[in-house]
Amino acid sequence: MGDRVQHKKPSMSAEAREWLEQETDAQERRYAGIVAEQEALTPDREQWYAQFLEIVSTRGFNVTGDQRRVIPEDELPTRPDRDDAMKVVW
C-alpha cells in the first residue's frame, strides 16, 4: 500500500507546540472549574428534582394548549443509582 496524505503527520514548530500546550492547560483549568461548579450544585439539584416531581404529580403539565395532565405517583420515575454531578437530567 502506498503512502497516503492522511498517514503523514506534518511537523510542528516549537512555537506551535508551546502554544498548543498552553491552550490545553487553559482548557483543562476551565474544565476543572466547570466540574467544581456542577458538583457544588448537587444539593440544589436534588431540591430541583423534588420540586419538579411534586409539580408534575400535583398540578401536572401542559400537554397541548390548555390541556393539563397530572402524573400519578406510580408513573413517576425512580432515581437511578448513579452519580449525576455532571448531568442535569436523569
Secondary structure, 3 states (H helix, E strand, C coil): CCCCHHHCCCCCCHHHHHHHHHHHHHHHHHHHHHHHHHHHCHHHHHHHHHHHHHHHHHCCEEEECCEEECCCHHHCCCCCCCCCCCCCCC
